[in-house]
């Protein structure tokens, strides 16, 4: 863990300092609900695909919510890529000293990205994450959250204007980063006001992937065969739990997991009918493992929650004709999935994971209460 990277933002680009905490900012007109008024480049873009956003919070625009940021939760694919880049730049050994150096290098990569782009938008993976903080000021027309409320963003950091003044700590095991800084949420950006009884780290971990469970609920029915790839990770565990809830005792749920530790934790939950060891980057081996577990039945619905590239074909080959393969991971390639399914003659509905579903935060938090073992696992990992 790297601790107290003081004034690192100035080391990166000499950006302006934050205003005093709680200072009221003037509110200007012209705020667009979708945030196009904060796009610096390219002109006419929406905030998510834009290269750079305006993160000058000395003034706000109508509809904006100013947030004092406490923590970032980088999505798994982005954090792994950043950490790998940090290791490559350092040539760091796997020692405690090396771990600290990797964390520090990771912090500086994040700072550089935010300084260059005005948001945490990984230029390699194209993904971001989410944040937790407290509302400082809500301009007229803003979304949910009053000053003082603790909120979690449900929109990606790739479209959220952000300024980091200091990185306090990097938690490599969770992809969470403690920071001091500010962000702005647009009127259209979903967010959740957090209850006092949910720890911030747990909220970050769960709400980062809260869109997964409602999508499973729409696709899984009693009697279905369900395959979840990367089933031991955050989104994978939630998919398994929701599949059991929707499919009941007649559904047959297979968890596919490459990590022995994650596989053991998944088995301990007792929600899967089978947990198989397979690397989703090997589609034929994954298919064989799933069919062996199901007695030769292909999945009615397969959910890919794998945080590494090249897992598209494993989900497709495990799915029956006219079944659904749902890709929740940010590493998914549309080209590989579409052309790959065509190439193997699979008439499968290919669904791109949408991190937003109406009521998805409440849905997922309620599921933690329904499955206390799942909540306990998340609390051990992230709480």
Secondary structure, DSSP 8 states (H G I E B T S, - for coil): --EEETTHHHHHH-------TT---EEES---TT-GGGEEESTT--TTT-SEE---TTEEETT-EEEEEEEEEE-HHHHHHHHHHHHHHHT--SSHHHHHHHHHHHHHHHHHHHHHHSS---TTT---EEEEEEEEEE-TT--S--TT-EEEE-S-GGGS-EEEEEEEEEETTTTEEEEEEEEEE-TT--EEE--TTS-HHHHHHHHTTTHHHHHHHHH--TT-EEEEETTTSHHHHHHHHHHHHHHGGG-EEEEEES-HHHHHHHHHHT--SEEEE--TTSHHHHHHHHHHHHTS--EEEEEE--SSSS-HHHHHHTEEEEEEEEE-STT--HHHHHHHHHHTT---EEEE--S--TTHHHHHHHHHHH-HHHHHHHHHHH-
